[in-house]
């Protein structure tokens, strides 16, 4: 697999991810949800922490996480070049590209969104938590935060199953159960697809090539005898 193919995969994912995020943020109110189908909604939220809506402490934790993402992307850039150069399995390279693209997509949000949008999900020291905002955000030179303090935009929501479990059901009987509850984005999905595929097909991706040893034979016209002449 050539490096240009890797760049193409990453570029496509980044473009789709960023176009959708910017469109959602500049057209939806924070927390707004639109039902596309009963099992697929566009639900706009912002995530100050990790993928799938997980948080990582306060503002200090967020900075640490953003710097970690940046270091991972820098390392990933070198690593992708290395595995392409050494002709690793095509499937492994594709999975690595998906993970890299997802990490880069969310890193862009964390690094720059606080600087290019006028409204966003911000940490309020007085309440020691993040606070939502009213209205629809716009692209602006006066950002809601600074470099590395942006929040990741999430919008994909798949409530495939949402019901109250019967009382006889073990452990969770009588409780409300929803599958699938996380709200995520294209970058998150890219990372998950890359990781899951890598786990499922790791034996194929890392299968060692069998070494076939060949032995040279020497042809001779001399007679072969089991007698040994001793002088």
N, CA, C and O of each residue as an XYZ file, in Angstrom:
924
protein
N       0.849     -1.200      0.000
C       0.000      0.000      0.000
C       0.882      1.246      0.000
O       1.849      1.328      0.757
N       0.545      2.212     -0.851
C       1.368      3.399     -0.996
C       0.937      4.504     -0.027
O      -0.199      4.537      0.447
N       1.879      5.402      0.247
C       1.624      6.489      1.182
C       0.494      7.396      0.691
O      -0.267      7.928      1.499
N       0.381      7.575     -0.624
C      -0.677      8.443     -1.154
C      -2.067      7.895     -0.849
O      -3.019      8.660     -0.693
N      -2.185      6.562     -0.764
C      -3.461      5.951     -0.414
C      -3.795      6.215      1.055
O      -4.949      6.468      1.401
N      -2.783      6.155      1.909
C      -2.974      6.453      3.334
C      -3.422      7.903      3.515
O      -4.351      8.184      4.273
N      -2.762      8.805      2.823
C      -3.111     10.229      2.906
C      -4.539     10.458      2.418
O      -5.269     11.271      2.986
N      -4.937      9.745      1.370
C      -6.298      9.879      0.833
C      -7.332      9.442      1.869
O      -8.327     10.135      2.081
N      -7.105      8.299      2.515
C      -8.038      7.796      3.535
C      -8.180      8.811      4.672
O      -9.289      9.145      5.088
N      -7.045      9.292      5.163
C      -7.053     10.250      6.274
C      -7.751     11.544      5.869
O      -8.548     12.086      6.634
N      -7.455     12.040      4.674
C      -8.039     13.303      4.207
C      -9.558     13.203      4.087
O     -10.271     14.122      4.491
N     -10.060     12.099      3.536
C     -11.509     11.919      3.378
C     -12.210     11.940      4.732
O     -13.234     12.603      4.896
N     -11.656     11.210      5.703
C     -12.268     11.153      7.038
C     -12.237     12.520      7.710
O     -13.231     12.943      8.300
N     -11.110     13.212      7.627
C     -10.990     14.533      8.250
C     -11.973     15.522      7.625
O     -12.619     16.286      8.342
N     -12.090     15.514      6.307
C     -12.992     16.454      5.628
C     -14.442     16.198      6.028
O     -15.163     17.132      6.378
N     -14.873     14.935      5.977
C     -16.254     14.604      6.352
C     -16.515     14.956      7.808
O     -17.552     15.530      8.140
N     -15.566     14.609      8.677
C     -15.701     14.871     10.109
C     -15.825     16.368     10.392
O     -16.722     16.785     11.126
N     -14.946     17.168      9.825
C     -14.937     18.602     10.104
C     -16.116     19.332      9.461
O     -16.679     20.243     10.069
N     -16.490     18.952      8.260
C     -17.644     19.587      7.607
C     -18.908     19.346      8.424
O     -19.693     20.269      8.640
N     -19.108     18.113      8.877
C     -20.294     17.796      9.678
C     -20.277     18.529     11.014
O     -21.308     19.042     11.449
N     -19.125     18.582     11.667
C     -19.013     19.272     12.958
C     -19.312     20.763     12.823
O     -20.072     21.321     13.614
N     -18.717     21.400     11.830
C     -18.923     22.845     11.648
C     -20.379     23.138     11.286
O     -20.953     24.120     11.756
N     -20.972     22.287     10.454
C     -22.382     22.481     10.082
C     -23.289     22.343     11.301
O     -24.198     23.149     11.497
N     -23.041     21.327     12.113
C     -23.852     21.123     13.323
C     -23.695     22.292     14.273
O     -24.690     22.815     14.775
N     -22.485     22.708     14.528
C     -22.240     23.762     15.517
C     -22.806     25.107     15.072
O     -23.193     25.914     15.918
N     -22.862     25.368     13.775
C     -23.355     26.662     13.292
C     -24.833     26.623     12.889
O     -25.360     27.611     12.378
N     -25.502     25.488     13.116
C     -26.923     25.391     12.767
C     -27.802     24.829     13.879
O     -29.027     24.928     13.798
N     -27.211     24.249     14.904
C     -27.970     23.644     15.993
C     -27.737     24.412     17.294
O     -26.641     24.911     17.547
N     -28.786     24.498     18.114
C     -28.630     24.975     19.478
C     -27.978     23.870     20.300
O     -28.147     22.686     20.009
N     -27.237     24.262     21.322
C     -26.601     23.271     22.194
C     -27.687     22.379     22.812
O     -28.634     22.878     23.418
N     -27.542     21.067     22.655
C     -28.515     20.117     23.176
C     -29.662     19.810     22.229
O     -30.490     18.950     22.531
N     -29.733     20.487     21.095
C     -30.823     20.264     20.137
C     -30.709     18.886     19.490
O     -29.615     18.427     19.160
N     -31.860     18.237     19.316
C     -31.877     16.903     18.712
C     -32.934     16.849     17.621
O     -34.072     17.273     17.823
N     -32.550     16.328     16.467
C     -33.472     16.133     15.342
C     -33.536     14.655     15.004
O     -32.508     14.004     14.819
N     -34.743     14.135     14.926
C     -34.922     12.723     14.606
C     -34.907     12.525     13.097
O     -35.760     13.057     12.387
N     -33.938     11.763     12.611
C     -33.860     11.431     11.198
C     -34.695     10.174     10.934
O     -35.506     10.131     10.008
N     -34.482      9.183     11.746
C     -35.303      7.968     11.789
C     -35.501      7.642     13.264
O     -34.817      8.224     14.106
N     -36.414      6.731     13.609
C     -36.598      6.378     15.022
C     -35.325      5.889     15.703
O     -35.182      6.014     16.919
N     -34.403      5.332     14.922
C     -33.177      4.791     15.524
C     -31.934      5.629     15.226
O     -30.827      5.249     15.607
N     -32.109      6.771     14.545
C     -30.966      7.637     14.255
C     -31.362      9.095     14.420
O     -32.260      9.597     13.745
N     -30.659      9.769     15.347
C     -30.904     11.188     15.608
C     -29.612     11.980     15.432
O     -28.514     11.449     15.602
N     -29.761     13.245     15.093
C     -28.658     14.197     15.187
C     -28.870     14.970     16.486
O     -29.825     15.736     16.610
N     -27.982     14.768     17.443
C     -28.132     15.355     18.772
C     -26.836     16.093     19.111
O     -25.811     15.472     19.393
N     -26.896     17.410     19.077
C     -25.690     18.222     19.237
C     -25.302     18.408     20.705
O     -26.051     18.980     21.497
N     -24.122     17.913     21.042
C     -23.523     18.173     22.350
C     -22.047     18.496     22.124
O     -21.526     18.305     21.025
N     -21.386     18.977     23.154
C     -19.942     19.190     23.086
C     -19.269     18.412     24.199
O     -19.803     18.278     25.300
N     -18.114     17.913     23.899
C     -17.402     17.017     24.798
C     -16.034     17.602     25.147
O     -15.183     17.741     24.269
N     -15.812     17.946     26.422
C     -14.517     18.517     26.811
C     -13.435     17.479     27.050
O     -12.277     17.829     27.281
N     -13.798     16.224     26.998
C     -12.833     15.194     27.375
C     -12.521     14.211     26.275
O     -12.141     14.590     25.167
N     -12.686     12.936     26.597
C     -12.271     11.861     25.711
C     -13.375     11.492     24.736
O     -14.436     12.117     24.703
N     -13.101     10.459     23.941
C     -14.075      9.999     22.958
C     -15.322      9.439     23.634
O     -15.277      9.015     24.789
N     -16.431      9.443     22.902
C     -17.706      8.920     23.358
C     -18.271      9.670     24.568
O     -19.056      9.114     25.334
N     -17.868     10.937     24.738
C     -18.454     11.767     25.782
C     -17.830     11.621     27.157
O     -18.307     12.245     28.105
N     -16.787     10.827     27.303
C     -16.142     10.680     28.601
C     -15.376     11.946     28.958
O     -14.809     12.612     28.091
N     -15.369     12.266     30.247
C     -14.640     13.441     30.712
C     -13.330     13.026     31.366
O     -13.147     11.884     31.788
N     -12.434     13.991     31.430
C     -11.117     13.715     32.007
C     -10.738     14.878     32.929
O      -9.873     15.691     32.605
N     -11.404     14.936     34.079
C     -11.089     15.963     35.061
C     -11.537     17.347     34.644
O     -12.464     17.495     33.848
N     -10.873     18.368     35.186
C     -11.220     19.764     34.903
C     -10.390     20.298     33.730
O      -9.970     19.530     32.865
N     -10.156     21.610     33.703
C      -9.400     22.213     32.621
C      -7.971     21.679     32.532
O      -7.430     21.522     31.438
N      -7.365     21.401     33.682
C      -6.007     20.847     33.668
C      -5.998     19.486     32.991
O      -5.123     19.180     32.181
N      -6.986     18.680     33.338
C      -7.100     17.367     32.711
C      -7.322     17.476     31.223
O      -6.804     16.670     30.451
N      -8.090     18.471     30.816
C      -8.349     18.670     29.392
C      -7.080     19.036     28.636
O      -6.841     18.535     27.537
N      -6.257     19.920     29.229
C      -5.000     20.310     28.594
C      -4.087     19.095     28.458
O      -3.464     18.890     27.416
N      -4.011     18.294     29.519
C      -3.180     17.092     29.496
C      -3.655     16.161     28.383
O      -2.847     15.608     27.637
N      -4.975     15.992     28.279
C      -5.529     15.118     27.261
C      -5.232     15.636     25.857
O      -4.882     14.857     24.971
N      -5.370     16.941     25.650
C      -5.104     17.533     24.339
C      -3.635     17.362     23.956
O      -3.322     17.031     22.812
N      -2.738     17.588     24.914
C      -1.310     17.412     24.644
C      -0.980     15.952     24.356
O      -0.121     15.649     23.527
N      -1.671     15.053     25.049
C      -1.486     13.626     24.787
C      -1.925     13.291     23.364
O      -1.242     12.553     22.654
N      -3.077     13.843     22.950
C      -3.542     13.639     21.577
C      -2.519     14.167     20.567
O      -2.247     13.533     19.548
N      -1.966     15.332     20.871
C      -0.986     15.936     19.972
C       0.244     15.045     19.852
O       0.746     14.823     18.750
N       0.731     14.531     20.985
C       1.894     13.635     20.977
C       1.572     12.357     20.208
O       2.413     11.845     19.469
N       0.345     11.838     20.383
C      -0.058     10.619     19.692
C      -0.101     10.831     18.180
O       0.292      9.950     17.417
N      -0.578     11.995     17.749
C      -0.648     12.296     16.318
C       0.760     12.444     15.737
O       1.030     11.965     14.636
N       1.653     13.103     16.470
C       3.044     13.249     16.008
C       3.699     11.880     15.863
O       4.349     11.599     14.856
N       3.524     11.029     16.875
C       4.065      9.678     16.808
C       3.412      8.890     15.675
O       4.081      8.151     14.953
N       2.097      9.058     15.529
C       1.369      8.346     14.486
C       1.840      8.713     13.092
O       1.879      7.862     12.203
N       2.199      9.982     12.895
C       2.708     10.421     11.597
C       3.982      9.654     11.235
O       4.136      9.175     10.111
N       4.890      9.547     12.207
C       6.132      8.793     11.988
C       5.836      7.312     11.788
O       6.425      6.672     10.917
N       4.924      6.765     12.592
C       4.662      5.328     12.556
C       3.987      4.915     11.250
O       4.312      3.868     10.691
N       3.055      5.726     10.760
C       2.411      5.412      9.492
C       3.437      5.369      8.355
O       3.405      4.479      7.504
N       4.341      6.342      8.358
C       5.387      6.340      7.345
C       6.241      5.085      7.414
O       6.644      4.538      6.388
N       6.510      4.638      8.626
C       7.362      3.454      8.828
C       6.681      2.176      8.339
O       7.304      1.372      7.646
N       5.411      1.982      8.691
C       4.744      0.730      8.308
C       4.462      0.685      6.809
O       4.417     -0.395      6.221
N       4.272      1.845      6.190
C       4.102      1.869      4.730
C       5.422      1.533      4.051
O       5.460      0.755      3.098
N       6.500      2.123      4.548
C       7.820      1.887      3.972
C       8.239      0.426      4.094
O       8.891     -0.118      3.203
N       7.858     -0.208      5.209
C       8.239     -1.599      5.445
C       7.206     -2.596      4.917
O       7.300     -3.794      5.183
N       6.226     -2.097      4.171
C       5.246     -2.942      3.484
C       4.489     -3.870      4.442
O       4.404     -5.077      4.216
N       3.948     -3.292      5.501
C       3.114     -4.061      6.417
C       1.832     -4.484      5.695
O       1.532     -4.000      4.603
N       1.088     -5.387      6.317
C      -0.169     -5.874      5.751
C      -1.095     -4.688      5.440
O      -1.219     -3.760      6.239
N      -1.729     -4.734      4.290
C      -2.598     -3.637      3.851
C      -3.704     -3.355      4.860
O      -4.016     -2.198      5.140
N      -4.294     -4.414      5.403
C      -5.367     -4.245      6.383
C      -4.893     -3.527      7.628
O      -5.610     -2.690      8.176
N      -3.692     -3.847      8.079
C      -3.133     -3.180      9.256
C      -2.898     -1.704      8.984
O      -3.168     -0.863      9.842
N      -2.399     -1.386      7.807
C      -2.146      0.016      7.459
C      -3.458      0.800      7.405
O      -3.518      1.943      7.857
N      -4.505      0.187      6.853
C      -5.813      0.856      6.797
C      -6.342      1.119      8.211
O      -6.838      2.210      8.494
N      -6.240      0.132      9.092
C      -6.698      0.298     10.481
C      -5.915      1.412     11.186
O      -6.501      2.243     11.880
N      -4.602      1.424     11.005
C      -3.769      2.465     11.604
C      -4.151      3.835     11.064
O      -4.139      4.822     11.800
N      -4.492      3.898      9.771
C      -4.904      5.162      9.157
C      -6.214      5.656      9.739
O      -6.374      6.854      9.974
N      -7.159      4.746      9.976
C      -8.451      5.108     10.565
C      -8.279      5.659     11.984
O      -8.890      6.663     12.349
N      -7.444      4.991     12.771
C      -7.197      5.434     14.152
C      -6.518      6.796     14.148
O      -6.869      7.681     14.929
N      -5.548      6.953     13.266
C      -4.827      8.227     13.151
C      -5.772      9.355     12.740
O      -5.739     10.436     13.328
N      -6.609      9.110     11.742
C      -7.541     10.133     11.264
C      -8.516     10.550     12.358
O      -8.827     11.733     12.498
N      -8.999      9.579     13.133
C      -9.918      9.895     14.226
C      -9.265     10.739     15.299
O      -9.858     11.696     15.794
N      -8.041     10.383     15.657
C      -7.312     11.151     16.669
C      -7.054     12.574     16.183
O      -7.187     13.529     16.948
N      -6.686     12.714     14.921
C      -6.415     14.037     14.362
C      -7.687     14.868     14.268
O      -7.662     16.073     14.518
N      -8.805     14.228     13.909
C     -10.072     14.941     13.810
C     -10.493     15.569     15.121
O     -10.900     16.730     15.153
N     -10.398     14.811     16.209
C     -10.762     15.350     17.524
C      -9.721     16.332     18.051
O     -10.050     17.251     18.802
N      -8.459     16.134     17.655
C      -7.404     17.061     18.073
C      -7.646     18.451     17.479
O      -7.406     19.459     18.143
N      -8.115     18.505     16.246
C      -8.410     19.790     15.609
C      -9.434     20.558     16.434
O      -9.276     21.759     16.656
N     -10.488     19.873     16.892
C     -11.503     20.520     17.735
C     -10.876     21.083     19.006
O     -11.075     22.246     19.357
N     -10.114     20.229     19.684
C      -9.530     20.619     20.978
C      -8.557     21.787     20.838
O      -8.485     22.648     21.714
N      -7.821     21.814     19.751
C      -6.809     22.852     19.581
C      -7.389     24.187     19.101
O      -6.983     25.252     19.566
N      -8.341     24.118     18.167
C      -8.726     25.348     17.468
C     -10.168     25.829     17.657
O     -10.444     27.012     17.459
N     -11.090     24.942     18.034
C     -12.497     25.358     18.086
C     -12.750     26.479     19.090
O     -13.632     27.310     18.873
N     -11.997     26.514     20.172
C     -12.155     27.587     21.150
C     -11.753     28.940     20.602
O     -12.141     29.978     21.138
N     -10.967     28.926     19.524
C     -10.475     30.171     18.928
C     -11.311     30.648     17.743
O     -11.287     31.834     17.413
N     -12.052     29.740     17.097
C     -12.734     30.125     15.854
C     -14.254     30.222     15.988
O     -14.926     30.644     15.046
N     -14.810     29.834     17.151
C     -16.251     29.968     17.369
C     -16.513     30.938     18.522
O     -15.745     30.994     19.481
N     -17.605     31.703     18.419
C     -17.893     32.706     19.455
C     -18.581     32.129     20.679
O     -18.638     32.785     21.719
N     -19.115     30.894     20.574
C     -19.786     30.261     21.707
C     -19.346     28.816     21.815
O     -19.069     28.152     20.816
N     -19.287     28.344     23.053
C     -18.880     26.964     23.244
C     -19.072     26.514     24.679
O     -19.420     27.299     25.561
N     -18.841     25.258     24.883
C     -18.961     24.611     26.189
C     -17.707     24.965     26.989
O     -16.611     24.529     26.639
N     -17.857     25.746     28.053
C     -16.690     26.250     28.784
C     -16.709     25.838     30.253
O     -17.763     25.613     30.848
N     -15.516     25.748     30.808
C     -15.379     25.401     32.217
C     -15.548     26.664     33.064
O     -14.914     27.687     32.807
N     -16.417     26.574     34.082
C     -16.679     27.700     34.984
C     -16.110     27.354     36.362
O     -16.648     26.479     37.041
N     -15.039     28.019     36.785
C     -14.406     27.695     38.073
C     -15.353     27.792     39.260
O     -15.218     27.036     40.222
N     -16.315     28.720     39.202
C     -17.224     28.929     40.338
C     -18.051     27.690     40.638
O     -18.330     27.393     41.799
N     -18.444     26.970     39.599
C     -19.253     25.761     39.805
C     -18.427     24.490     39.617
O     -18.922     23.379     39.807
N     -17.154     24.675     39.238
C     -16.220     23.573     39.025
C     -16.755     22.547     38.030
O     -16.627     21.336     38.213
N     -17.354     23.079     36.980
C     -17.906     22.193     35.954
C     -18.059     22.981     34.653
O     -17.901     24.202     34.625
N     -18.371     22.257     33.580
C     -18.584     22.903     32.296
C     -20.030     23.384     32.200
O     -20.939     22.777     32.766
N     -20.225     24.479     31.477
C     -21.549     25.090     31.367
C     -21.932     25.248     29.894
O     -21.119     25.642     29.058
N     -23.191     24.930     29.606
C     -23.690     25.059     28.242
C     -23.957     26.518     27.909
O     -23.701     27.397     28.733
N     -24.462     26.784     26.725
C     -24.714     28.151     26.295
C     -26.010     28.205     25.494
O     -26.512     27.173     25.048
N     -26.546     29.397     25.314
C     -27.775     29.584     24.551
C     -27.438     30.184     23.187
O     -26.390     30.805     23.010
N     -28.341     29.988     22.228
C     -28.121     30.515     20.902
C     -27.297     29.576     20.045
O     -26.895     28.500     20.487
N     -27.051     29.997     18.809
C     -26.279     29.200     17.858
C     -24.920     29.855     17.651
O     -24.826     31.065     17.447
N     -23.890     29.057     17.705
C     -22.525     29.575     17.559
C     -22.250     29.994     16.121
O     -22.863     29.492     15.179
N     -21.320     30.921     15.979
C     -20.892     31.389     14.663
C     -19.376     31.383     14.599
O     -18.698     31.486     15.621
N     -18.857     31.264     13.395
C     -17.415     31.412     13.198
C     -17.032     32.849     13.492
O     -17.681     33.779     13.013
N     -15.985     33.034     14.273
C     -15.617     34.385     14.706
C     -14.128     34.447     15.023
O     -13.499     33.447     15.367
N     -13.592     35.648     14.896
C     -12.186     35.859     15.283
C     -12.070     36.028     16.799
O     -10.971     35.991     17.353
N     -13.206     36.212     17.458
C     -13.232     36.328     18.920
C     -13.794     35.022     19.488
O     -15.005     34.870     19.644
N     -12.921     34.112     19.785
C     -13.342     32.792     20.230
C     -13.870     32.766     21.651
O     -13.687     33.713     22.415
N     -14.531     31.661     21.995
C     -15.069     31.504     23.345
C     -13.997     31.043     24.318
O     -14.209     31.062     25.530
N     -12.841     30.626     23.794
C     -11.760     30.167     24.658
C     -10.437     30.392     23.929
O     -10.369     31.190     22.994
N      -9.404     29.702     24.349
C      -8.081     29.906     23.771
C      -7.534     28.614     23.181
O      -8.203     27.581     23.196
N      -6.335     28.680     22.670
C      -5.663     27.534     22.071
C      -5.596     26.369     23.056
O      -5.225     26.545     24.217
N      -5.960     25.176     22.579
C      -5.972     23.924     23.357
C      -7.183     23.790     24.271
O      -7.325     22.771     24.947
N      -8.061     24.795     24.310
C      -9.200     24.759     25.224
C     -10.541     24.523     24.524
O     -11.597     24.672     25.139
N     -10.501     24.160     23.257
C     -11.745     23.907     22.539
C     -12.369     22.584     22.948
O     -11.695     21.706     23.487
N     -13.670     22.450     22.684
C     -14.384     21.207     22.989
C     -14.732     20.472     21.700
O     -14.933     21.084     20.651
N     -14.798     19.175     21.799
C     -15.091     18.325     20.645
C     -16.592     18.304     20.388
O     -17.383     18.167     21.322
N     -16.981     18.438     19.137
C     -18.402     18.434     18.757
C     -18.854     17.005     18.466
O     -18.229     16.298     17.675
N     -19.943     16.586     19.111
C     -20.541     15.271     18.892
C     -21.973     15.450     18.413
O     -22.633     16.430     18.759
N     -22.454     14.496     17.613
C     -23.812     14.641     17.081
C     -24.512     13.350     16.679
O     -25.731     13.363     16.508
N     -23.813     12.253     16.522
C     -24.409     11.007     16.046
C     -24.977     10.203     17.214
O     -24.258      9.852     18.150
N     -26.259      9.919     17.146
C     -26.951      9.260     18.256
C     -27.852      8.166     17.696
O     -28.721      8.430     16.865
N     -27.638      6.940     18.158
C     -28.395      5.794     17.644
C     -29.155      5.083     18.772
O     -28.661      4.088     19.301
N     -30.342      5.570     19.152
C     -31.143      4.888     20.175
C     -31.882      3.696     19.573
O     -33.101      3.723     19.405
N     -31.129      2.663     19.255
C     -31.685      1.507     18.550
C     -32.754      0.812     19.384
O     -33.777      0.374     18.857
N     -32.515      0.716     20.672
C     -33.476      0.046     21.556
C     -33.612      0.846     22.839
O     -32.618      1.123     23.510
N     -34.833      1.216     23.180
C     -35.080      1.998     24.388
C     -36.388      1.523     25.005
O     -37.467      1.798     24.480
N     -36.289      0.815     26.112
C     -37.484      0.248     26.734
C     -37.225     -0.058     28.194
O     -36.083     -0.041     28.654
N     -38.288     -0.336     28.911
C     -38.184     -0.746     30.306
C     -38.070     -2.257     30.360
O     -38.933     -2.960     29.834
N     -37.037     -2.758     30.977
C     -36.822     -4.197     31.055
C     -37.846     -4.845     31.982
O     -38.238     -4.247     32.983
N     -38.277     -6.049     31.660
C     -39.244     -6.738     32.536
C     -38.656     -6.998     33.918
O     -37.442     -7.144     34.067
N     -39.510     -7.055     34.911
C     -39.037     -7.204     36.290
C     -38.296     -8.516     36.531
O     -37.466     -8.603     37.436
N     -38.593     -9.532     35.728
C     -37.916    -10.815     35.923
C     -36.490    -10.818     35.367
O     -35.738    -11.766     35.592
N     -36.119     -9.764     34.646
C     -34.793     -9.707     34.042
C     -33.731     -9.567     35.135
O     -33.864     -8.710     36.008
N     -32.667    -10.406     35.103
C     -31.630    -10.357     36.165
C     -30.977     -8.982     36.296
O     -30.677     -8.331     35.296
N     -30.763     -8.557     37.518
C     -30.011     -7.350     37.895
C     -30.720     -6.042     37.515
O     -30.885     -5.170     38.368
N     -31.140     -5.891     36.259
C     -31.690     -4.609     35.800
C     -33.197     -4.660     35.566
O     -33.752     -3.801     34.881
N     -33.841     -5.648     36.123
C     -35.276     -5.790     35.925
C     -36.055     -4.562     36.382
O     -35.832     -4.069     37.488
N     -36.957     -4.068     35.554
C     -37.775     -2.911     35.882
C     -37.117     -1.575     35.580
O     -37.752     -0.529     35.716
N     -35.853     -1.595     35.172
C     -35.145     -0.350     34.882
C     -35.206     -0.002     33.392
O     -35.444     -0.856     32.538
N     -34.982      1.290     33.115
C     -34.958      1.753     31.736
C     -33.636      1.355     31.095
O     -32.569      1.582     31.664
N     -33.711      0.770     29.926
C     -32.499      0.334     29.236
C     -32.481      0.917     27.834
O     -33.475      0.861     27.110
N     -31.327      1.484     27.457
C     -31.187      2.066     26.131
C     -29.934      1.540     25.451
O     -28.853      1.511     26.038
N     -30.100      1.132     24.220
C     -28.975      0.705     23.385
C     -29.188      1.326     21.998
O     -30.125      0.931     21.303
N     -28.409      2.220     21.599
C     -27.036      2.538     21.951
C     -27.035      3.976     22.442
O     -27.459      4.856     21.693
N     -26.578      4.271     23.674
C     -26.761      5.591     24.276
C     -25.676      6.630     23.998
O     -25.998      7.818     24.008
N     -24.412      6.271     23.750
C     -23.394      7.318     23.545
C     -23.682      8.195     22.329
O     -24.234      7.731     21.332
N     -23.302      9.462     22.427
C     -23.361     10.394     21.302
C     -21.921     10.618     20.854
O     -21.057     10.934     21.672
N     -21.663     10.459     19.575
C     -20.279     10.481     19.097
C     -20.182     11.220     17.766
O     -21.159     11.815     17.310
N     -19.019     11.184     17.150
C     -18.811     11.850     15.868
C     -18.081     10.916     14.901
O     -17.762      9.779     15.246
N     -17.824     11.402     13.700
C     -17.154     10.584     12.677
C     -15.757     10.165     13.131
O     -15.332      9.038     12.877
N     -15.043     11.073     13.803
C     -13.691     10.755     14.281
C     -13.722      9.615     15.294
O     -12.892      8.708     15.236
N     -14.680      9.658     16.226
C     -14.827      8.574     17.203
C     -15.105      7.249     16.493
O     -14.519      6.217     16.821
N     -16.015      7.299     15.509
C     -16.369      6.092     14.770
C     -15.159      5.536     14.020
O     -14.967      4.322     13.954
N     -14.347      6.427     13.456
C     -13.157      5.997     12.729
C     -12.180      5.272     13.651
O     -11.620      4.238     13.287
N     -11.981      5.823     14.843
C     -11.093      5.175     15.817
C     -11.636      3.805     16.202
O     -10.892      2.825     16.234
N     -12.934      3.735     16.494
C     -13.544      2.481     16.934
C     -13.482      1.411     15.854
O     -13.153      0.260     16.143
N     -13.797      1.778     14.605
C     -13.737      0.816     13.504
C     -12.309      0.299     13.325
O     -12.096     -0.894     13.111
N     -11.334      1.209     13.414
C      -9.935      0.806     13.278
C      -9.496     -0.154     14.366
O      -8.860     -1.170     14.084
N      -9.833      0.163     15.614
C      -9.429     -0.678     16.751
C     -10.125     -2.035     16.712
O      -9.479     -3.069     16.882
N     -11.448     -2.037     16.490
C     -12.212     -3.290     16.479
C     -11.744     -4.203     15.351
O     -11.556     -5.402     15.558
N     -11.556     -3.640     14.163
C     -11.080     -4.437     13.023
C      -9.692     -5.005     13.293
O      -9.397     -6.147     12.942
N      -8.851     -4.202     13.916
C      -7.499     -4.650     14.253
C      -7.537     -5.821     15.226
O      -6.765     -6.770     15.087
N      -8.427     -5.760     16.207
C      -8.547     -6.841     17.184
C      -9.106     -8.114     16.550
O      -8.678     -9.221     16.877
N     -10.062     -7.945     15.640
C     -10.701     -9.105     15.026
C      -9.784     -9.835     14.043
O      -9.846    -11.057     13.915
N      -8.934     -9.076     13.353
C      -8.124     -9.672     12.293
C      -6.621     -9.607     12.577
O      -5.807     -9.675     11.656
N      -6.258     -9.474     13.857
C      -4.844     -9.322     14.183
C      -4.012    -10.529     13.758
O      -2.860    -10.367     13.355
N      -4.565    -11.715     13.838
C      -3.808    -12.909     13.438
C      -3.486    -12.876     11.951
O      -2.404    -13.284     11.529
N      -4.429    -12.390     11.167
C      -4.190    -12.297      9.728
C      -3.203    -11.181      9.404
O      -2.335    -11.334      8.545
N      -3.349    -10.044     10.111
C      -2.479     -8.899      9.841
C      -1.032     -9.167     10.221
O      -0.106     -8.699      9.559
N      -0.845     -9.936     11.311
C       0.509    -10.163     11.818
C       0.990    -11.596     11.573
O       1.889    -12.080     12.262
N       0.393    -12.263     10.600
C       0.780    -13.635     10.286
C       2.197    -13.666      9.752
O       2.546    -12.942      8.819
N       2.994    -14.501     10.350
C       4.386    -14.601      9.924
C       4.499    -15.393      8.622
O       3.811    -16.393      8.416
N       5.382    -14.917      7.760
C       5.615    -15.622      6.511
C       6.473    -16.858      6.767
O       7.494    -16.799      7.451
N       6.034    -17.960      6.206
C       6.790    -19.198      6.381
C       8.057    -19.157      5.525
O       8.043    -18.777      4.354
N       9.103    -19.549      6.140
C      10.385    -19.555      5.446
C      10.605    -20.935      4.836
O      10.690    -21.943      5.537
N      10.691    -20.946      3.542
C      10.917    -22.224      2.845
C      12.409    -22.365      2.558
O      12.975    -21.626      1.753
N      13.013    -23.299      3.213
C      14.436    -23.507      3.035
C      14.681    -24.410      1.818
O      14.018    -25.430      1.630
N      15.622    -24.011      1.031
C      15.972    -24.820     -0.154
C      17.393    -25.341      0.023
O      18.300    -24.629      0.456
N      17.533    -26.521     -0.305
C      18.848    -27.152     -0.166
C      19.424    -27.427     -1.551
O      18.775    -28.029     -2.407
N      20.629    -26.983     -1.743
C      21.285    -27.195     -3.037
C      21.787    -28.625     -3.129
O      22.314    -29.186     -2.169
N      21.611    -29.185     -4.283
C      22.115    -30.542     -4.497
C      23.280    -30.487     -5.472
O      23.296    -29.679     -6.400
N      24.229    -31.336     -5.250
C      25.428    -31.365     -6.086
C      25.417    -32.631     -6.915
O      25.392    -33.740     -6.382
N      25.434    -32.453     -8.207
C      25.463    -33.605     -9.078
C      26.922    -34.003     -9.362
O      27.785    -33.146     -9.554
N      27.169    -35.272     -9.384
C      28.519    -35.766     -9.644
C      28.448    -37.070    -10.424
O      27.494    -37.837    -10.293
N      29.443    -37.300    -11.213
C      29.505    -38.547    -11.996
C      30.335    -39.608    -11.302
O      30.509    -40.710    -11.820
N      30.859    -39.263    -10.097
C      31.710    -40.218     -9.387
C      30.862    -41.310     -8.767
O      29.720    -41.074     -8.372
N      31.420    -42.495     -8.684
C      30.727    -43.617     -8.072
C      30.662    -43.424     -6.564
O      31.621    -42.986     -5.927
N      29.499    -43.765     -6.013
C      29.323    -43.653     -4.573
C      29.487    -45.033     -3.968
O      28.787    -45.972     -4.346
N      30.400    -45.153     -3.039
C      30.671    -46.428     -2.434
C      30.597    -46.309     -0.936
O      30.919    -45.265     -0.367
N      30.159    -47.411     -0.277
C      30.064    -47.372      1.185
C      31.370    -47.833      1.811
O      31.481    -47.975      3.029
N      32.342    -48.061      0.964
C      33.654    -48.467      1.504
C      34.549    -47.275      1.655
O      34.553    -46.384      0.805
N      35.296    -47.244      2.709
C      36.206    -46.164      2.946
C      37.643    -46.702      2.840
O      38.008    -47.635      3.555
N      38.442    -46.127      1.967
C      39.817    -46.582      1.803
C      40.705    -45.896      2.827
O      40.748    -44.670      2.918
N      41.403    -46.705      3.585
C      42.292    -46.170      4.605
C      43.725    -46.373      4.163
O      44.133    -47.506      3.908
N      44.490    -45.320      4.068
C      45.880    -45.422      3.672
C      46.773    -45.452      4.889
O      47.994    -45.536      4.757
